[in-house]
Amino acid sequence: MATTTKADLVNNIAGAAGITKTQAEKALNALTDGIKAALAEGDKVTLVGFGTFQLSERAARQGRNPQTKEVIAIPASKSVRFKTGKALKDAVQ
């Protein structure tokens, strides 16, 4: 399985949109920055047909160090969840 990098995405965007790589990189950066900013404010980001990004909060809990068996406190945290849209699911199946 190959890995697609940011540079690969920039090349794909530039070719598909008929713009320069510099413009494509600016567009990609603007998209990712916009998603980050919205999530930081607690908003949900929905790209119809692609998917939805949203924050999920994890409660504080106790865990155990597997080597020492010592009980440790795991603090509450936030995580980004992504739920695929129907068009994306259909495209990859």
C-alpha positions as CSV (number, residue, x, y, z in Angstrom):
1,M,0.0,0.0,0.0
2,A,1.5,3.3,-1.1
3,T,1.4,6.5,0.9
4,T,0.1,9.8,-0.5
5,T,2.0,12.8,0.7
6,K,1.0,16.5,0.9
7,A,3.2,17.0,-2.2
8,D,1.2,14.4,-4.1
9,L,-2.0,16.1,-3.1
10,V,-0.7,19.4,-4.3
11,N,0.3,17.9,-7.6
12,N,-3.2,16.3,-8.0
13,I,-5.0,19.5,-7.1
14,A,-2.8,21.6,-9.5
15,G,-3.5,19.2,-12.3
16,A,-7.2,18.8,-11.7
17,A,-7.9,22.5,-11.2
18,G,-5.4,23.8,-13.9
19,I,-3.6,26.0,-11.4
20,T,0.1,26.2,-10.4
21,K,1.5,24.1,-7.6
22,T,2.0,27.2,-5.5
23,Q,-1.7,28.1,-5.8
24,A,-2.7,24.5,-5.1
25,E,-0.5,24.4,-2.0
26,K,-2.1,27.6,-0.8
27,A,-5.5,26.2,-1.4
28,L,-4.7,23.0,0.5
29,N,-3.2,24.9,3.4
30,A,-6.3,27.1,3.5
31,L,-8.5,24.1,3.7
32,T,-6.6,22.3,6.4
33,D,-6.2,25.6,8.4
34,G,-9.9,26.2,8.1
35,I,-10.8,22.7,9.4
36,K,-8.3,23.1,12.3
37,A,-9.8,26.5,13.3
38,A,-13.3,25.3,13.2
39,L,-12.5,22.2,15.3
40,A,-10.6,24.4,17.8
41,E,-13.7,26.4,18.3
42,G,-15.7,23.2,18.9
43,D,-17.5,23.3,15.5
44,K,-18.3,20.2,13.4
45,V,-17.0,20.4,9.8
46,T,-19.1,18.6,7.2
47,L,-17.9,18.2,3.6
48,V,-21.0,16.8,1.8
49,G,-20.2,13.5,0.1
50,F,-16.7,13.3,1.7
51,G,-17.2,13.2,5.4
52,T,-17.5,15.0,8.8
53,F,-14.8,16.0,11.2
54,Q,-15.8,16.6,14.8
55,L,-14.2,16.7,18.3
56,S,-14.8,13.9,20.7
57,E,-14.0,14.3,24.4
58,R,-12.5,11.4,26.4
59,A,-13.2,11.4,30.1
60,A,-10.3,11.1,32.6
61,R,-9.8,7.5,33.6
62,Q,-7.4,5.1,35.3
63,G,-4.9,3.0,33.3
64,R,-2.2,0.5,34.2
65,N,1.5,0.5,33.2
66,P,1.9,-2.9,31.5
67,Q,5.5,-3.3,32.7
68,T,5.1,-2.3,36.3
69,K,1.4,-2.9,36.8
70,E,1.3,0.5,38.5
71,V,-2.1,2.3,38.3
72,I,-1.8,5.6,36.6
73,A,-4.2,8.5,36.0
74,I,-4.9,9.3,32.4
75,P,-6.2,12.9,32.0
76,A,-9.2,13.9,30.0
77,S,-8.4,14.7,26.4
78,K,-10.0,15.7,23.1
79,S,-9.7,13.7,19.9
80,V,-10.7,14.4,16.3
81,R,-13.1,11.9,14.8
82,F,-13.8,11.5,11.1
83,K,-17.0,9.8,9.7
84,T,-16.9,9.1,6.0
85,G,-19.7,10.3,3.7
86,K,-21.7,8.0,1.5
87,A,-20.0,9.2,-1.8
88,L,-16.5,8.5,-0.3
89,K,-17.6,5.1,1.0
90,D,-19.0,4.2,-2.4
91,A,-15.8,5.4,-4.2
92,V,-13.4,3.2,-2.1
93,Q,-15.5,0.0,-2.1
